[in-house]
Each structure stands twice: as C-alpha cells, then as structure tokens.
Amino acid sequence: MTNLTMVTGFLLMDFSNTWELRVLYAMLFLLMYLVALVMNLLIFTLISLDEHLHSPMYFFLKNLSFLDLCFISTTLPKSITNSLCHSHSISFMGCVLQLFLVIFFAASELSLLTIMSYDRYVAISQPLHYEVIMTRGTCVKMATASWLTGGLLGALYSGSTFTLPFCGSKEIYQFFCDVPSLLRLSCSDIHIGLNVTLSIGITLGILCFISIAFSYGHIFSTVLKIPTTEGQSKAFTTCLPHLIVLIVFITTGVIAYLKPHQESYSVLDLSLSIVYTVVPPTLNPVIYSLRNNDIKTSLMKLIHGKHFSQGLTLRPFPQLYDCFI
C-alpha cells in the first residue's frame, strides 16, 4: 500500500516520435470518433423524437447508441489530445476512472446485445405474445440490469487492479488504461482479487455467448423456413453482420485479457484494443440501425422537415421481416 500511495500518475503510449506520424494517428482516430459520434447521436435523436419508433426493439437500439457513444468517448478523445499535444500523462485517478468506464461500457454493451438477441428471438418464436412479454416495464428492467452489470464489473476490475502495488516504469504500453497493460507495471505476482474478477467476467461472457448463439440459432432455423429465396437472403444479410461484429467484439476482448502478459509491447496488443474499443461503436449504428427501413423513413422525414407523427404505419405485432429489414 506504500507503493500504491506513491503513484501519482502514468504515461500512456506514444504512437511515434515523429510529429507527422503522430498527427496522422490523431487524424485517423479523430475521423473514426466523429463518424461514431455523428451516427450514434443521429440514431439516438431519431428514436427519441419519432413516436413510431417507441417500441422495445428501438428502445434497446437507443440504449445501444448511447452506450457506443459513451464507450468510444472514454478512450479516443484523450488519445487524440495526447498525440497532438505530445503530453502523454494521465493522473492516477484519471486512469482509475478510465479503466472503470471502459469495463463498464464494454460489459453493459455485451449484456445489452444479449438482451437484443432475446428480443428478436421472442419476436420470431412468439409474435402474438410479443407485446405481453416485452412490456415497457420489462424492457426498462432488462436495460437497467445491463447497465448495473457493467457498473458492477467496472467497479470490481478497477478496484482489484488498483489495489496492486506498482513499481518501476509508469509507462502504459497502450493508448488507454486497461488491465493487461497495468499488470505489466505491477511488482506483485499475486493477483487473487483480479483473478476472481476475471473469472466472473469470463463466466458472464460465456453465458452471453451461449444466449446469443441460442437466439440466433432459432432465428436462422426460422429464416430457413421462409418460402422465398429473396426473403432468406434479406434476413441473412442482416443477421450475419450482427453476428460478425459480436464475435469480433467478444473474441478480441477475450484474447486481450487472457493472452500471456509479456513484458514487452507488441503490435497485437494495440490491434486487439483498437478492434474491441473502436470498431463496434463505429459499426453498430450501420448494421443495427441505418439499414433499417423505419430508421431510413424517420431520417428522410427529419431531412425534409416533416412532422414525426406522419409517414410510418404502426403494426400491432413485429413480423419476421420487421426483425431484420
């Protein structure tokens, strides 16, 4: 604990010693951040304003957009600022907060994506009972549970990580504070609390993966029963991007946290962290929302200045095509 109290801050990784390359990295990150920011804000705004999008599916999409916006805002702005200002320091409490928020939003997003897959499963398997099962109160409780799960894991990870003693170099070989990079700076080989927390996180990830696999397995089996090839093609072209981003998000995060912690920095560590912190918030608005016909219609009404109560026909039950197109 004496070593812990002496730590006043850390140094985040410098992408390059060359000014031009640092600016290039900053511009690339800024472009990705602006794309994610604009798209997620757009989806959040459309769903909030259009009363015809006040259904369970869009309620979860609204939560996902807000999560993605917060998730990517936790890491990229700090990294962009550091690259341009050539100041890579981050305070001890700033590092604690950043680690907490990264785990918080990542775990909340995984939980929410699992809930969204269940929502689509209910819509397909029990369409006539959908409105009875997925009531507004149930949806709020499920969304709240996903946020609370993320908060609990964030508190456990940040607490178990920063109770470790740190010694030697304070340079984190990563563009944000994460557990694997901080473990390299620890002078203790005993990580009982962190190992327990990691086990809890892995268990949650496995349960979410099994639930998602079950839901999409049932969805695919139902899609195969669609009589027309065109209908099957439309459903598969929507489902497969969902699964691809989910698998990439889960696998890169698992590899980053379970791979052996080497003393030296590797390009693989940076690549994995970029994939699971930057790619999902950027792609989710495209694959979940902007390809949706109701979202497109709402966007056109916004562009042309039409009132949001016009243009969409509210249907009593979510049909199979409503779940995908």
C-alpha positions in Angstrom: 0.0 0.0 0.0 3.0 2.3 0.5 4.0 1.9 -3.2 0.4 2.5 -4.2 0.2 5.8 -2.4 3.4 7.0 -4.1 1.9 6.6 -7.6 0.7 9.9 -8.8 0.1 9.1 -12.5 1.0 7.1 -15.6 2.3 7.7 -19.1 0.2 6.5 -22.0 1.9 5.1 -25.1 3.3 7.4 -27.7 2.5 6.1 -31.1 5.6 7.6 -32.7 8.4 10.0 -32.0 7.8 11.7 -35.4 5.4 14.6 -35.3 3.9 13.9 -38.8 3.1 10.3 -37.8 1.5 11.4 -34.5 -0.7 13.9 -36.4 -1.6 11.1 -38.8 -2.6 8.8 -36.0 -4.6 11.6 -34.4 -6.4 12.4 -37.6 -7.4 8.8 -38.2 -8.7 8.5 -34.6 -10.5 11.8 -34.9 -12.2 10.6 -38.2 -13.3 7.4 -36.5 -14.5 9.2 -33.5 -16.5 11.8 -35.5 -18.1 9.1 -37.6 -19.2 7.1 -34.5 -20.3 10.3 -32.7 -22.5 11.6 -35.5 -24.1 8.2 -36.3 -24.9 7.3 -32.7 -26.2 10.8 -32.0 -28.4 10.6 -35.1 -29.8 7.2 -34.1 -30.4 8.4 -30.5 -32.1 11.5 -31.7 -34.3 9.8 -34.3 -35.6 7.2 -31.9 -36.2 9.8 -29.2 -38.2 12.2 -31.5 -40.2 9.7 -33.6 -43.1 8.2 -31.6 -43.4 5.4 -34.1 -40.0 4.2 -33.0 -41.0 3.9 -29.4 -41.1 0.1 -29.4 -38.9 -2.5 -27.5 -36.5 -3.1 -30.4 -35.8 0.6 -30.9 -35.7 1.2 -27.2 -32.8 -1.2 -27.0 -31.2 0.4 -30.1 -31.4 3.8 -28.4 -29.6 2.4 -25.4 -27.0 0.8 -27.6 -26.3 4.0 -29.4 -25.9 5.9 -26.1 -23.6 3.1 -24.8 -21.5 3.2 -28.0 -21.2 7.0 -27.8 -20.0 6.8 -24.2 -17.7 3.8 -24.9 -15.7 5.4 -27.7 -15.7 8.8 -25.9 -13.9 7.2 -23.0 -10.7 6.4 -24.9 -10.3 8.3 -28.2 -10.5 12.0 -27.2 -7.8 11.5 -24.6 -5.6 9.7 -27.1 -6.2 12.3 -29.8 -5.3 15.1 -27.4 -2.1 13.4 -26.2 -0.9 12.8 -29.8 -1.4 16.4 -30.8 -0.1 18.0 -27.6 2.7 15.5 -27.1 1.7 15.2 -23.5 1.0 11.5 -22.6 0.5 11.8 -18.9 -2.7 10.7 -17.1 -3.3 11.1 -13.4 -3.8 8.1 -11.1 -7.5 8.9 -10.5 -7.9 9.6 -14.2 -6.5 6.2 -15.0 -8.8 4.6 -12.4 -11.8 6.3 -13.9 -10.9 5.4 -17.5 -10.5 1.7 -16.7 -13.8 1.7 -14.8 -15.6 3.3 -17.7 -14.1 1.1 -20.3 -15.1 -2.1 -18.4 -18.5 -0.5 -17.5 -19.5 0.3 -21.1 -18.0 -2.8 -22.6 -19.8 -5.2 -20.2 -23.0 -3.2 -20.4 -22.9 -3.4 -24.2 -22.3 -7.1 -24.2 -25.3 -7.6 -21.8 -27.5 -5.3 -23.9 -26.6 -7.1 -27.2 -27.6 -10.4 -25.5 -30.9 -8.8 -24.5 -31.5 -7.6 -28.0 -30.9 -11.1 -29.4 -33.5 -12.4 -26.9 -35.9 -9.6 -28.0 -35.6 -10.8 -31.6 -36.0 -14.4 -30.5 -39.3 -13.6 -28.8 -40.5 -11.6 -31.8 -40.0 -14.6 -34.1 -40.9 -17.5 -31.8 -43.9 -15.9 -30.1 -45.0 -13.0 -32.2 -48.6 -13.0 -30.9 -47.4 -12.8 -27.3 -44.6 -10.3 -28.0 -46.3 -7.3 -26.6 -47.3 -9.2 -23.5 -43.8 -10.5 -22.9 -41.8 -7.4 -23.9 -43.7 -4.8 -22.0 -42.3 -1.3 -21.3 -41.6 -2.2 -17.7 -39.8 -5.4 -18.7 -37.7 -3.6 -21.2 -36.7 -0.9 -18.7 -35.8 -3.6 -16.1 -33.7 -5.5 -18.7 -31.9 -2.4 -19.8 -31.2 -1.4 -16.2 -29.9 -4.8 -15.5 -27.4 -4.5 -18.3 -26.2 -1.1 -17.0 -25.9 -2.4 -13.4 -23.9 -5.5 -14.6 -21.5 -3.2 -16.4 -21.1 -1.0 -13.4 -20.5 -3.9 -11.0 -17.8 -5.4 -13.3 -16.2 -2.0 -13.8 -16.0 -1.5 -10.0 -14.6 -5.0 -9.5 -12.0 -4.6 -12.2 -10.8 -1.1 -11.2 -10.8 -2.0 -7.5 -8.9 -5.2 -7.9 -6.4 -3.7 -10.3 -5.5 -0.5 -8.4 -5.1 -2.3 -5.1 -2.0 -3.9 -6.6 1.4 -2.2 -5.9 3.0 -0.5 -8.8 6.8 -0.1 -9.2 9.4 0.7 -11.9 8.3 2.3 -15.1 5.0 4.1 -15.1 4.6 3.9 -19.0 1.5 2.1 -20.1 2.0 0.5 -23.4 -1.5 1.2 -24.6 -3.4 4.3 -25.7 -5.7 4.0 -22.7 -5.6 2.4 -19.2 -6.5 -1.3 -19.4 -5.9 -4.2 -17.1 -3.3 -6.2 -19.2 -1.1 -3.1 -19.6 -1.3 -2.2 -15.9 -0.4 -5.7 -14.8 2.9 -5.3 -16.5 3.6 -2.4 -14.2 2.7 -4.3 -11.0 5.5 -5.6 -8.9 3.3 -8.3 -7.3 2.8 -11.7 -8.8 -0.3 -12.4 -6.6 -3.5 -11.3 -8.3 -6.1 -13.2 -6.4 -8.8 -10.5 -6.4 -8.2 -9.7 -10.1 -8.3 -13.5 -11.0 -11.6 -13.8 -9.2 -12.9 -10.8 -11.1 -11.6 -12.1 -14.4 -13.4 -15.4 -13.7 -16.6 -13.5 -13.1 -16.2 -11.6 -16.4 -15.4 -14.8 -18.4 -18.4 -16.5 -16.9 -20.6 -13.6 -17.9 -19.1 -13.6 -21.4 -19.7 -17.3 -21.8 -23.3 -17.0 -20.6 -23.9 -14.1 -23.0 -22.4 -16.0 -25.9 -24.5 -19.1 -25.2 -27.7 -17.0 -25.0 -26.8 -15.2 -28.2 -26.0 -18.4 -30.0 -29.3 -20.0 -28.9 -31.3 -16.9 -30.0 -29.7 -16.6 -33.4 -29.7 -20.4 -33.9 -33.5 -20.3 -33.5 -33.7 -17.2 -35.8 -31.7 -18.9 -38.5 -33.8 -22.0 -38.3 -36.9 -19.9 -38.8 -35.3 -17.9 -41.6 -34.6 -21.2 -43.5 -38.4 -21.8 -43.5 -39.1 -18.6 -45.4 -40.5 -19.8 -48.7 -38.8 -17.2 -50.9 -35.1 -17.0 -51.6 -35.2 -13.3 -51.5 -36.7 -13.3 -48.0 -34.0 -15.6 -46.8 -31.3 -13.5 -48.4 -32.5 -10.3 -46.8 -32.7 -11.9 -43.4 -29.3 -13.5 -43.6 -27.6 -10.3 -44.9 -28.9 -8.5 -41.8 -28.2 -11.2 -39.3 -24.7 -12.1 -40.4 -23.2 -8.6 -39.8 -24.7 -8.7 -36.3 -23.0 -11.9 -35.6 -19.7 -11.0 -37.1 -19.4 -7.8 -35.1 -20.5 -9.6 -32.0 -17.9 -12.4 -32.5 -15.1 -9.9 -33.2 -16.1 -7.8 -30.1 -16.1 -10.9 -27.8 -13.1 -12.7 -29.2 -10.7 -9.7 -29.3 -11.7 -8.7 -25.8 -11.1 -12.3 -24.5 -7.8 -12.7 -26.3 -6.6 -9.3 -25.0 -7.4 -10.2 -21.4 -6.4 -13.9 -21.4 -3.2 -13.9 -23.6 0.0 -14.3 -21.6 1.2 -10.9 -20.3 4.6 -10.2 -21.9 7.0 -7.6 -20.5 7.5 -6.0 -23.9 4.9 -4.2 -26.0 3.5 -5.9 -29.1 1.6 -4.6 -32.1 -1.0 -7.3 -31.4 -1.9 -5.7 -28.1 -2.6 -2.4 -29.8 -4.6 -4.0 -32.7 -6.8 -6.0 -30.3 -7.6 -3.0 -28.2 -8.5 -0.9 -31.2 -10.8 -3.6 -32.5 -12.8 -4.1 -29.3 -13.0 -0.4 -28.3 -13.3 1.4 -31.6 -14.8 -0.9 -34.2 -18.1 -1.9 -32.5 -19.2 1.7 -31.6 -18.5 2.7 -35.2 -20.1 -0.2 -37.0 -23.1 -0.8 -34.7 -25.2 2.2 -35.9 -24.7 1.0 -39.5 -25.6 -2.7 -39.1 -28.3 -2.3 -36.5 -30.0 0.9 -37.4 -29.1 2.8 -40.6 -30.0 -0.3 -42.7 -33.5 -0.4 -41.1 -36.3 0.8 -43.2 -38.2 2.6 -40.4 -35.0 4.4 -39.4 -34.4 5.4 -43.0 -38.0 6.7 -43.2 -37.6 8.7 -40.0 -34.3 10.1 -41.3 -35.9 11.3 -44.5 -38.7 13.0 -42.5 -36.1 14.7 -40.4 -34.2 15.9 -43.5 -37.3 17.2 -45.2 -38.6 18.8 -42.0 -41.8 16.7 -41.8 -43.6 16.0 -38.6 -42.6 12.7 -37.0 -46.2 11.6 -36.4 -46.6 11.1 -40.2 -45.3 8.5 -42.6 -44.9 5.3 -40.5 -47.6 2.7 -40.0 -47.6 1.3 -36.6 -48.2 -2.5 -36.7 -49.6 -4.5 -33.7 -47.1 -7.3 -33.9 -43.4 -7.5 -35.1 -43.5 -9.6 -38.2 -40.5 -11.7 -39.3 -39.3 -9.1 -41.8 -39.7 -6.3 -39.3 -37.0 -8.0 -37.2 -34.4 -7.7 -39.9 -35.2 -5.2 -42.6 
